[in-house]
């Protein structure tokens, strides 16, 4: 078995190890890796960074090439963002008891007992 190249593609705020993983046995040189990285970033403009690692048969690895996309397109979230001033959403269920009556303290109970 020959050496394999792992290709990590990171988008948005992902770290490179959290990105998408591809394998290649045809990329062997830094020039081929650079051409592939430019092509990947041209096809998918959301890719922020691409890294190429050579993985050897014994499990060791070596960095072959890393590429930062000069003009990545940021990912737009589908959900609406909540502003800081907006109230927090309330869960369904029983509302909290607004006027929980506190038990009078010992001194208050003694005073009330002497008044009677």
Secondary structure, DSSP 8 states (H G I E B T S, - for coil): ---EEEEEEEETT--GGGSEEEEESS--SHHHHHHHHHHHHHH-TTEEEEEEEEE-TTS-EEEEEEEE-TT------SS----TTS-----SS----TT------HHHHHHHHHH-
